[in-house]
Amino acid sequence: MSLAQLFVSMLLFIVLFFGIGFILNMLLRSTWIMSLIYPIIVIFIVDKAEIRFYDYFINPTTAFPSLFKKMGALQFTDALILSMGLLGAILSGIAIRMLRTRGYRMF
């Protein structure tokens, strides 16, 4: 992956999860909802449907070690892009909180 692709991917993940988080926070009136949902989204991205989601609750002894193995095998660029998505989700919560403290009732 070239440096330009990495930069664009990081920027897209920040903007994407900021936007989704902002809309969810505005609709559900919960400041940190996207920051709580984001790890589940990362599990779906990293897992790639080898293990079904309910296996994390039914059979955690095999599901979690497999997930941690896959997360450990991520390349640095992939981890950096995913962490930028988390940053976007956190920034959306900060933006909503700032808007609420400044008197915008819609948020």
Secondary structure as UniProt FT lines:
FT   HELIX           3..28
FT   TURN            31..32
FT   HELIX           33..47
FT   TURN            48..49
FT   TURN            53..54
FT   HELIX           55..58
FT   HELIX           60..72
FT   HELIX           76..101
FT   TURN            102..103
FT   TURN            105..106
//
